[in-house]
């Protein structure tokens, strides 16, 4: 005949062990959530720089497609909120018949101004 299984007085977790386990779990969850918030902020910054790079590259391609003496091949700017795209076209001092093209995309985030700049050269 089998004896019924009785729990001994030492089985299970003490209140102190449960509290300690919950504290460790709480700190781990807090650390993971902090890491997630940092990752989201970094992801947003990367997206903004990517968008700025695309806007600058688009303007640079448009300018490079124009002829060397085309009337629209001049400095200017275009507002594309929250971005401002500006471009400067100037003759270089050291190279004859070469124009320098500098396209800058700028934007503000949290009272800080960011810029992304592309530079290229065009000859006739």
C-alpha positions in Angstrom: 0.0 0.0 0.0 1.3 3.4 -0.9 1.6 6.2 1.6 0.0 9.5 0.7 2.5 12.2 -0.3 2.7 14.9 2.4 4.5 18.2 1.9 7.3 18.8 4.2 7.6 22.0 6.2 10.5 23.1 4.0 8.9 22.9 0.5 8.0 26.0 -1.6 9.4 29.5 -1.7 9.8 31.9 1.2 8.4 35.4 1.0 11.9 36.8 0.9 12.7 34.7 -2.2 9.6 35.8 -4.0 10.2 39.4 -3.2 13.8 39.1 -4.4 12.8 37.4 -7.6 10.2 40.1 -8.3 12.7 42.8 -7.7 15.2 41.3 -10.1 12.4 40.8 -12.7 11.4 44.5 -12.2 14.9 45.8 -12.7 15.3 43.6 -15.9 12.0 44.9 -17.3 13.1 48.5 -16.5 16.5 48.0 -18.3 14.8 46.5 -21.4 12.3 49.3 -21.6 15.0 52.0 -21.3 17.0 50.2 -24.0 13.9 50.2 -26.2 13.3 53.9 -25.7 16.9 54.6 -26.7 16.6 52.4 -29.8 13.4 54.3 -30.9 15.2 57.6 -30.5 18.2 56.4 -32.5 15.9 55.0 -35.2 14.1 58.4 -35.5 17.4 60.2 -35.9 18.5 57.7 -38.6 15.3 58.1 -40.5 15.7 61.9 -40.5 19.2 61.7 -41.8 18.1 59.3 -44.5 15.3 61.6 -45.6 17.7 64.5 -45.6 20.2 62.5 -47.7 17.4 61.6 -50.2 16.3 65.2 -50.6 19.9 66.4 -51.1 20.6 63.6 -53.6 17.4 64.4 -55.5 18.3 68.1 -55.8 21.9 67.2 -56.8 20.6 64.9 -59.6 18.3 67.6 -60.9 21.1 70.1 -61.0 23.5 67.7 -62.6 21.0 66.9 -65.3 20.8 70.6 -66.3 23.2 72.0 -68.9 26.3 73.9 -67.7 24.8 77.2 -69.0 21.1 76.4 -68.3 19.2 79.4 -66.9 18.0 77.3 -63.9 21.5 76.2 -63.1 21.8 78.8 -60.3 21.8 78.9 -56.5 18.5 78.6 -54.7 16.5 77.0 -52.0 13.3 75.0 -51.5 11.3 74.6 -48.3 10.1 71.0 -47.7 8.9 71.1 -44.1 10.5 70.3 -41.8 13.5 70.3 -44.1 15.1 73.2 -46.0 17.1 72.3 -49.1 19.6 75.0 -50.3 22.1 74.8 -53.1 25.0 77.0 -54.0 26.5 77.0 -57.5 29.8 78.8 -57.9 32.8 78.8 -60.2 35.8 77.3 -58.6 38.9 79.4 -58.2 41.4 76.7 -59.0 39.8 74.9 -61.9 38.9 76.7 -65.1 35.4 76.2 -66.4 34.4 74.0 -63.4 31.4 74.9 -61.2 31.0 73.7 -57.7 27.6 72.5 -56.5 26.9 72.3 -52.8 23.5 71.0 -51.7 22.6 71.3 -48.0 19.5 69.9 -46.3 18.9 71.3 -42.8 16.2 70.7 -40.2 15.6 71.4 -36.5 14.8 68.9 -33.9 14.5 69.7 -30.2 16.1 73.1 -30.6 19.1 71.6 -32.4 19.8 72.2 -36.1 21.1 69.3 -38.2 22.6 69.5 -41.6 23.4 67.1 -44.4 25.7 68.3 -47.3 26.6 67.0 -50.7 29.2 68.5 -52.9 29.9 67.9 -56.6 31.5 69.5 -59.6 30.3 70.1 -63.1 32.1 71.1 -66.3 30.8 72.0 -69.7 
